[in-house]
Amino acid sequence: MIRQALSPRLLLCLLALSAVGHAAEVVRVWPGYRSAESFQTIGEFFGKKEYTGGRLVLRTQPENRNGYYFLTRIEKADAIPGATARVQIIFAGSPLAKTYEFPVAIPEGKSVLNLGITGSDWPGAGVKPLAWRVTLLRPDGSELLSEHSFLWAQP
């Protein structure tokens, strides 16, 4: 069998083409209410700091863990320091979305963001949003990626 080496220029073109469309994507968003107790680990019981299991946990009120969270799995080729995670929520009875923003340094590769609307920012354990949207913004404010609920896209 005869093997031919790819030219460096052709190899670079193929690598660039394989990266197109795969620079960043939302793998999945799991929205849901979580109590403070659901975060507590045995280590915390013995006085250690909160263990996040490699997730980036961001809360609107960091001292309060009770709230509605958007567990967001993403894949990103490059790290993005200085990014912003934006959560927009529409509640029943209000046509206007409430917007919450979190500064975040997104590492390269696979990441899990746990974006929490916590404390008095969330109306209660039994409340669910009518529609929601999670967006990641580059440092210049342009949209990197976005995911939303079915009702968010309805007129």
N, CA, C and O of each residue as an XYZ file, in Angstrom:
620
protein
N       0.850     -1.173      0.000
C       0.000      0.000      0.000
C       0.897      1.238      0.000
O       1.862      1.320      0.760
N       0.568      2.185     -0.852
C       1.328      3.419     -0.956
C       0.591      4.501     -0.174
O      -0.610      4.699     -0.354
N       1.318      5.197      0.690
C       0.729      6.299      1.459
C       1.321      7.597      0.970
O       2.522      7.703      0.722
N       0.454      8.586      0.837
C       0.917      9.911      0.472
C       0.666     10.838      1.649
O      -0.383     10.772      2.288
N       1.612     11.684      1.927
C       1.447     12.657      3.005
C       0.621     13.837      2.489
O       0.767     14.250      1.339
N      -0.240     14.368      3.341
C      -1.008     15.555      2.989
C      -0.110     16.773      3.076
O       0.731     16.882      3.968
N      -0.300     17.670      2.153
C       0.490     18.901      2.218
C       0.054     19.685      3.442
O      -1.102     19.573      3.849
N       0.935     20.474      4.046
C       0.569     21.263      5.223
C      -0.606     22.206      4.949
O      -1.458     22.401      5.816
N      -0.654     22.790      3.748
C      -1.734     23.714      3.409
C      -3.082     22.982      3.356
O      -4.079     23.486      3.874
N      -3.118     21.792      2.731
C      -4.336     20.999      2.655
C      -4.772     20.546      4.045
O      -5.962     20.563      4.360
N      -3.823     20.145      4.869
C      -4.137     19.722      6.228
C      -4.763     20.867      7.027
O      -5.731     20.646      7.755
N      -4.230     22.075      6.907
C      -4.797     23.227      7.603
C      -6.206     23.531      7.116
O      -7.074     23.864      7.923
N      -6.449     23.425      5.826
C      -7.786     23.659      5.280
C      -8.784     22.640      5.817
O      -9.902     22.996      6.191
N      -8.379     21.372      5.855
C      -9.261     20.333      6.377
C      -9.577     20.549      7.850
O     -10.718     20.362      8.273
N      -8.581     20.938      8.631
C      -8.812     21.218     10.044
C      -9.743     22.404     10.230
O     -10.614     22.381     11.099
N      -9.567     23.431      9.426
C     -10.437     24.609      9.521
C     -11.872     24.257      9.157
O     -12.810     24.708      9.814
N     -12.048     23.449      8.109
C     -13.391     23.052      7.702
C     -14.061     22.181      8.755
O     -15.269     22.288      8.968
N     -13.293     21.322      9.416
C     -13.893     20.465     10.438
C     -14.321     21.257     11.660
O     -15.200     20.812     12.398
N     -13.722     22.423     11.897
C     -14.085     23.247     13.053
C     -15.302     24.124     12.786
O     -15.942     24.590     13.729
N     -15.634     24.356     11.513
C     -16.766     25.224     11.188
C     -18.051     24.590     11.697
O     -18.312     23.414     11.440
N     -18.848     25.358     12.413
C     -20.103     24.852     12.929
C     -19.970     24.127     14.251
O     -20.977     23.842     14.899
N     -18.750     23.822     14.667
C     -18.556     23.109     15.917
C     -17.783     23.957     16.919
O     -17.264     23.430     17.903
N     -17.701     25.240     16.686
C     -16.940     26.114     17.581
C     -17.580     26.177     18.951
O     -16.875     26.187     19.960
N     -18.890     26.220     19.010
C     -19.591     26.257     20.292
C     -21.014     25.760     20.096
O     -21.674     26.087     19.111
N     -21.469     24.969     21.049
C     -22.848     24.510     20.978
C     -23.365     24.202     22.375
O     -22.613     23.824     23.274
N     -24.674     24.377     22.527
C     -25.347     23.972     23.751
C     -25.698     22.509     23.580
O     -26.383     22.141     22.626
N     -25.240     21.679     24.487
C     -25.571     20.269     24.420
C     -26.980     20.056     24.964
O     -27.780     19.326     24.379
N     -27.272     20.704     26.091
C     -28.601     20.556     26.703
C     -28.754     21.545     27.844
O     -27.770     21.934     28.472
N     -29.993     21.954     28.112
C     -30.323     22.786     29.269
C     -31.388     22.051     30.075
O     -32.431     21.674     29.542
N     -31.117     21.849     31.367
C     -32.071     21.228     32.282
C     -32.521     22.283     33.283
O     -31.779     22.590     34.216
N     -33.713     22.846     33.118
C     -34.195     23.819     34.089
C     -34.936     23.114     35.231
O     -35.583     22.087     35.028
N     -34.826     23.689     36.435
C     -35.574     23.123     37.546
C     -35.246     23.797     38.863
O     -34.185     24.400     39.026
N     -36.178     23.683     39.802
C     -35.996     24.262     41.130
C     -35.107     23.336     41.964
O     -35.228     22.113     41.895
N     -34.212     23.940     42.751
C     -33.359     23.181     43.668
C     -33.351     23.862     45.023
O     -33.258     25.085     45.125
N     -33.450     23.056     46.046
C     -33.367     23.583     47.409
C     -31.902     23.675     47.818
O     -31.037     23.042     47.212
N     -31.635     24.457     48.835
C     -30.264     24.602     49.344
C     -29.711     23.247     49.784
O     -28.530     22.958     49.589
N     -30.566     22.425     50.373
C     -30.131     21.120     50.866
C     -29.636     20.205     49.748
O     -28.776     19.355     49.984
N     -30.153     20.362     48.560
C     -29.748     19.496     47.447
C     -28.297     19.730     47.039
O     -27.705     18.899     46.349
N     -27.722     20.849     47.457
C     -26.324     21.150     47.134
C     -25.355     20.679     48.220
O     -24.160     20.534     47.962
N     -25.858     20.442     49.421
C     -24.963     20.152     50.537
C     -24.299     18.787     50.392
O     -24.947     17.790     50.074
N     -23.001     18.770     50.633
C     -22.230     17.534     50.566
C     -21.733     17.180     51.963
O     -21.810     17.987     52.889
N     -21.234     15.984     52.093
C     -20.712     15.541     53.384
C     -19.521     16.405     53.803
O     -19.326     16.664     54.991
N     -18.734     16.845     52.835
C     -17.592     17.715     53.141
C     -18.029     19.018     53.793
O     -17.393     19.494     54.733
N     -19.103     19.585     53.297
C     -19.620     20.821     53.895
C     -20.109     20.582     55.318
O     -19.970     21.445     56.185
N     -20.675     19.420     55.548
C     -21.140     19.078     56.888
C     -19.983     19.129     57.880
O     -20.174     19.449     59.053
N     -18.776     18.810     57.396
C     -17.593     18.832     58.246
C     -16.767     20.105     58.078
O     -15.586     20.135     58.425
N     -17.392     21.159     57.545
C     -16.758     22.473     57.514
C     -16.002     22.852     56.261
O     -15.384     23.916     56.227
N     -16.022     22.024     55.225
C     -15.344     22.375     53.975
C     -16.215     23.292     53.134
O     -17.406     23.458     53.400
N     -15.602     23.888     52.112
C     -16.340     24.770     51.204
C     -17.246     23.955     50.285
O     -17.123     22.734     50.189
N     -18.164     24.664     49.608
C     -19.078     24.014     48.682
C     -18.302     23.276     47.598
O     -17.383     23.828     46.993
N     -18.679     22.033     47.364
C     -18.083     21.228     46.307
C     -19.003     21.287     45.088
O     -20.170     20.904     45.171
N     -18.484     21.763     43.969
C     -19.322     21.937     42.774
C     -19.164     20.803     41.760
O     -19.877     20.768     40.757
N     -18.248     19.890     42.008
C     -18.081     18.769     41.083
C     -17.625     19.183     39.705
O     -17.958     18.518     38.723
N     -16.871     20.263     39.603
C     -16.377     20.726     38.310
C     -17.338     21.627     37.559
O     -16.999     22.143     36.494
N     -18.523     21.822     38.096
C     -19.493     22.719     37.467
C     -19.194     24.154     37.865
O     -18.676     24.416     38.951
N     -19.526     25.076     36.974
C     -19.451     26.493     37.306
C     -20.818     26.872     37.863
O     -21.791     26.956     37.114
N     -20.898     27.097     39.158
C     -22.167     27.427     39.797
C     -22.211     28.929     40.017
O     -21.394     29.486     40.750
N     -23.176     29.580     39.372
C     -23.341     31.025     39.462
C     -24.752     31.312     39.950
O     -25.723     30.753     39.441
N     -24.854     32.188     40.941
C     -26.156     32.498     41.531
C     -26.372     34.002     41.558
O     -25.424     34.774     41.705
N     -27.638     34.414     41.413
C     -27.942     35.840     41.498
C     -27.696     36.356     42.910
O     -27.313     37.512     43.090
N     -27.912     35.515     43.903
C     -27.619     35.839     45.300
C     -26.747     34.700     45.842
O     -27.271     33.708     46.350
N     -25.420     34.838     45.737
C     -24.511     33.739     46.081
C     -24.690     33.165     47.485
O     -24.400     31.990     47.709
N     -25.155     33.964     48.417
C     -25.328     33.473     49.791
C     -26.583     32.622     49.973
O     -26.773     32.027     51.034
N     -27.435     32.556     48.961
C     -28.679     31.807     49.051
C     -28.740     30.788     47.920
O     -28.724     31.161     46.747
N     -28.810     29.514     48.262
C     -28.814     28.450     47.254
C     -30.198     28.071     46.756
O     -30.310     27.508     45.667
N     -31.260     28.356     47.506
C     -32.617     28.023     47.059
C     -32.933     28.807     45.797
O     -32.729     30.020     45.757
N     -33.430     28.132     44.763
C     -33.816     28.854     43.567
C     -34.004     27.973     42.353
O     -33.941     26.746     42.435
N     -34.232     28.609     41.250
C     -34.464     27.928     39.976
C     -33.160     27.968     39.187
O     -32.579     29.033     38.981
N     -32.708     26.796     38.748
C     -31.410     26.675     38.085
C     -31.567     26.214     36.643
O     -32.486     25.472     36.297
N     -30.651     26.675     35.825
C     -30.559     26.261     34.431
C     -29.210     25.567     34.276
O     -28.190     26.209     34.021
N     -29.224     24.235     34.435
C     -28.016     23.436     34.286
C     -27.738     23.334     32.793
O     -28.487     22.688     32.060
N     -26.671     23.965     32.347
C     -26.399     24.129     30.922
C     -25.088     23.457     30.547
O     -24.021     23.866     31.005
N     -25.168     22.431     29.720
C     -23.962     21.743     29.223
C     -23.592     22.348     27.872
O     -24.421     22.441     26.967
N     -22.329     22.757     27.756
C     -21.865     23.340     26.491
C     -20.574     22.673     26.060
O     -19.859     22.087     26.873
N     -20.287     22.766     24.782
C     -19.003     22.357     24.226
C     -18.433     23.554     23.495
O     -19.098     24.152     22.649
N     -17.207     23.899     23.822
C     -16.555     25.078     23.254
C     -15.127     24.720     22.915
O     -14.409     24.166     23.747
N     -14.706     25.030     21.697
C     -13.357     24.703     21.265
C     -12.299     25.520     22.017
O     -11.270     24.981     22.426
N     -12.552     26.809     22.194
C     -11.581     27.695     22.833
C     -12.152     28.274     24.124
O     -13.365     28.402     24.283
N     -11.259     28.616     25.031
C     -11.681     29.286     26.266
C     -12.098     30.720     25.941
O     -11.569     31.338     25.018
N     -13.059     31.241     26.719
C     -13.494     32.624     26.540
C     -13.524     33.305     27.901
O     -14.532     33.245     28.605
N     -12.424     33.953     28.273
C     -12.461     34.725     29.518
C     -13.286     35.992     29.281
O     -13.283     36.542     28.180
N     -13.982     36.444     30.302
C     -14.755     37.682     30.162
C     -16.078     37.528     29.448
O     -16.618     38.514     28.947
N     -16.623     36.312     29.382
C     -17.922     36.087     28.747
C     -19.043     36.442     29.726
O     -18.795     36.724     30.898
N     -20.275     36.423     29.223
C     -21.455     36.676     30.042
C     -22.494     35.608     29.748
O     -22.781     35.305     28.590
N     -23.057     35.040     30.814
C     -24.184     34.125     30.673
C     -25.438     34.932     31.003
O     -25.519     35.563     32.056
N     -26.410     34.906     30.100
C     -27.645     35.663     30.289
C     -28.820     34.686     30.355
O     -28.966     33.806     29.507
N     -29.651     34.863     31.379
C     -30.873     34.073     31.518
C     -32.042     35.037     31.443
O     -32.101     36.014     32.190
N     -32.982     34.758     30.532
C     -34.186     35.565     30.394
C     -35.377     34.670     30.699
O     -35.468     33.545     30.207
N     -36.297     35.188     31.524
C     -37.431     34.394     31.982
C     -38.712     35.192     31.816
O     -38.763     36.380     32.133
N     -39.758     34.520     31.311
C     -41.091     35.114     31.252
C     -41.977     34.307     32.205
O     -42.066     33.083     32.113
N     -42.627     35.026     33.119
C     -43.538     34.398     34.064
C     -44.972     34.554     33.564
O     -45.276     35.475     32.807
N     -45.846     33.647     33.992
C     -47.268     33.747     33.656
C     -47.794     35.086     34.162
O     -47.478     35.500     35.277
N     -48.600     35.763     33.339
C     -49.188     37.032     33.731
C     -48.341     38.244     33.404
O     -48.754     39.372     33.672
N     -47.153     38.036     32.826
C     -46.293     39.163     32.467
C     -45.708     38.933     31.071
O     -45.055     37.915     30.842
N     -45.929     39.856     30.142
C     -45.391     39.674     28.790
C     -43.899     40.030     28.685
O     -43.257     39.722     27.680
N     -43.359     40.668     29.706
C     -41.967     41.110     29.668
C     -41.046     40.099     30.325
O     -41.382     39.505     31.350
N     -39.882     39.912     29.725
C     -38.899     38.981     30.275
C     -38.059     39.675     31.346
O     -37.698     40.845     31.218
N     -37.759     38.924     32.399
C     -36.787     39.378     33.391
C     -35.441     38.845     32.936
O     -35.337     37.697     32.503
N     -34.414     39.673     33.031
C     -33.087     39.294     32.555
C     -32.094     39.292     33.705
O     -32.056     40.216     34.517
N     -31.297     38.243     33.758
C     -30.237     38.103     34.756
C     -28.945     37.805     34.010
O     -28.936     36.999     33.080
N     -27.856     38.448     34.410
C     -26.570     38.223     33.749
C     -25.509     37.831     34.764
O     -25.483     38.324     35.892
N     -24.627     36.921     34.329
C     -23.551     36.413     35.159
C     -22.231     36.532     34.402
O     -22.127     36.011     33.291
N     -21.224     37.195     34.957
C     -19.911     37.160     34.319
C     -19.320     35.756     34.501
O     -19.423     35.164     35.575
N     -18.711     35.245     33.451
C     -18.176     33.880     33.524
C     -16.967     33.736     32.605
O     -16.939     34.284     31.503
N     -15.981     32.998     33.070
C     -14.839     32.619     32.235
C     -15.119     31.200     31.755
O     -15.104     30.257     32.546
N     -15.372     31.057     30.474
C     -15.727     29.752     29.923
C     -14.449     29.019     29.525
O     -13.685     29.503     28.690
N     -14.217     27.850     30.124
C     -13.014     27.089     29.748
C     -13.216     26.390     28.410
O     -14.343     26.253     27.934
N     -12.123     25.952     27.813
C     -12.248     25.222     26.547
C     -12.792     23.824     26.807
O     -12.711     23.309     27.922
N     -13.337     23.231     25.779
C     -13.856     21.873     25.883
C     -15.270     21.839     26.428
O     -16.051     22.770     26.229
N     -15.587     20.763     27.110
C     -16.927     20.586     27.672
C     -17.011     21.294     29.015
O     -16.098     21.206     29.835
N     -18.113     21.995     29.229
C     -18.338     22.722     30.471
C     -19.781     22.555     30.917
O     -20.677     22.302     30.112
N     -19.979     22.701     32.212
C     -21.328     22.691     32.771
C     -21.501     23.968     33.573
O     -20.765     24.224     34.526
N     -22.481     24.763     33.176
C     -22.833     25.978     33.908
C     -24.115     25.700     34.670
O     -25.083     25.195     34.102
N     -24.125     26.026     35.938
C     -25.337     25.900     36.740
C     -25.744     27.321     37.106
O     -25.236     27.886     38.074
N     -26.653     27.894     36.339
C     -27.050     29.288     36.482
C     -28.299     29.365     37.354
O     -29.368     28.901     36.959
N     -28.158     29.954     38.545
C     -29.253     29.959     39.498
C     -29.858     31.329     39.740
O     -29.149     32.298     40.012
N     -31.171     31.398     39.637
C     -31.921     32.599     40.019
C     -32.368     32.289     41.453
O     -33.321     31.538     41.662
N     -31.682     32.863     42.422
C     -31.810     32.398     43.796
C     -32.329     33.467     44.753
O     -32.427     34.650     44.427
N     -32.656     32.981     45.958
C     -33.113     33.884     47.013
C     -34.394     34.596     46.626
O     -35.300     34.003     46.041
N     -34.457     35.871     46.958
C     -35.661     36.656     46.675
C     -35.844     36.949     45.184
O     -36.881     37.482     44.787
N     -34.846     36.607     44.347
C     -34.998     36.786     42.900
C     -35.955     35.750     42.306
O     -36.477     35.953     41.210
N     -36.194     34.623     43.029
C     -37.125     33.607     42.538
C     -38.357     33.604     43.427
O     -38.233     33.575     44.652
N     -39.568     33.632     42.818
C     -40.796     33.798     43.603
C     -41.180     32.625     44.504
O     -41.996     32.818     45.405
N     -40.645     31.440     44.315
C     -40.984     30.329     45.204
C     -40.758     28.978     44.573
O     -40.633     28.854     43.354
N     -40.705     27.948     45.434
C     -40.394     26.591     44.986
C     -41.405     26.042     43.983
O     -41.035     25.264     43.103
N     -42.670     26.433     44.099
C     -43.701     25.906     43.206
C     -43.869     26.664     41.907
O     -44.696     26.287     41.077
N     -43.101     27.727     41.712
C     -43.240     28.565     40.520
C     -42.350     28.035     39.393
O     -41.184     27.702     39.605
N     -42.928     27.964     38.195
C     -42.163     27.571     37.008
C     -42.272     28.684     35.983
O     -43.302     29.352     35.897
N     -41.216     28.889     35.206
C     -41.296     29.931     34.176
C     -42.219     29.504     33.048
O     -42.341     28.318     32.740
N     -42.864     30.484     32.441
C     -43.694     30.220     31.280
C     -42.786     29.948     30.068
O     -43.044     29.041     29.277
N     -41.732     30.742     29.941
C     -40.755     30.580     28.860
C     -39.400     31.067     29.364
O     -39.333     31.889     30.277
N     -38.312     30.556     28.764
C     -36.971     30.964     29.167
C     -36.008     30.894     27.982
O     -36.256     30.225     26.979
N     -34.906     31.613     28.146
C     -33.829     31.595     27.164
C     -32.511     31.754     27.893
O     -32.382     32.619     28.760
N     -31.512     30.916     27.548
C     -30.152     31.009     28.078
C     -29.239     31.368     26.912
O     -29.239     30.694     25.882
N     -28.461     32.436     27.082
C     -27.562     32.909     26.029
C     -26.165     33.102     26.610
O     -26.018     33.597     27.728
N     -25.154     32.718     25.863
C     -23.776     33.023     26.231
C     -23.258     34.083     25.275
O     -23.358     33.949     24.055
N     -22.705     35.136     25.854
C     -22.218     36.266     25.068
C     -20.697     36.355     25.139
O     -20.093     36.111     26.184
N     -20.098     36.706     24.016
C     -18.655     36.965     23.980
C     -18.364     38.265     24.730
O     -19.289     39.023     25.021
N     -17.100     38.533     25.045
C     -16.763     39.781     25.743
C     -17.215     41.045     25.020
O     -17.466     42.063     25.665
N     -17.324     40.999     23.680
C     -17.769     42.180     22.933
C     -19.299     42.312     22.908
O     -19.824     43.249     22.307
N     -20.024     41.376     23.561
C     -21.479     41.437     23.623
C     -22.189     40.658     22.527
O     -23.413     40.538     22.562
N     -21.458     40.128     21.561
C     -22.098     39.346     20.497
C     -22.463     37.953     21.022
O     -21.824     37.426     21.932
N     -23.494     37.381     20.429
C     -24.000     36.087     20.889
C     -23.098     34.949     20.428
O     -22.767     34.841     19.247
N     -22.710     34.108     21.369
C     -21.917     32.928     21.068
C     -22.844     31.743     20.801
O     -22.694     31.042     19.800
N     -23.794     31.529     21.695
C     -24.754     30.451     21.534
C     -25.973     30.722     22.397
O     -25.931     31.537     23.319
N     -27.058     30.030     22.085
C     -28.303     30.274     22.785
C     -29.172     29.021     22.741
O     -29.117     28.244     21.788
N     -29.963     28.843     23.775
C     -30.946     27.767     23.829
C     -32.176     28.324     24.526
O     -32.056     29.164     25.417
N     -33.373     27.859     24.125
C     -34.588     28.400     24.720
C     -35.660     27.332     24.810
O     -35.572     26.279     24.180
N     -36.674     27.628     25.608
C     -37.816     26.735     25.736
C     -38.698     26.862     24.494
O     -38.571     27.811     23.720
N     -39.587     25.896     24.321
C     -40.486     25.898     23.174
C     -41.306     27.186     23.117
O     -41.429     27.794     22.053
N     -41.863     27.602     24.242
C     -42.731     28.785     24.243
C     -41.985     30.086     23.996
O     -42.596     31.079     23.601
N     -40.680     30.102     24.222
C     -39.916     31.333     23.960
C     -40.016     31.737     22.492
O     -40.056     32.923     22.166
N     -40.057     30.752     21.622
C     -40.043     31.009     20.174
C     -41.437     31.292     19.607
O     -41.564     31.626     18.429
N     -42.470     31.163     20.418
C     -43.831     31.383     19.916
C     -44.172     32.862     19.925
O     -43.710     33.605     20.791
N     -44.996     33.300     18.943
C     -45.346     34.717     18.873
C     -46.231     35.163     20.031
O     -46.607     36.333     20.105
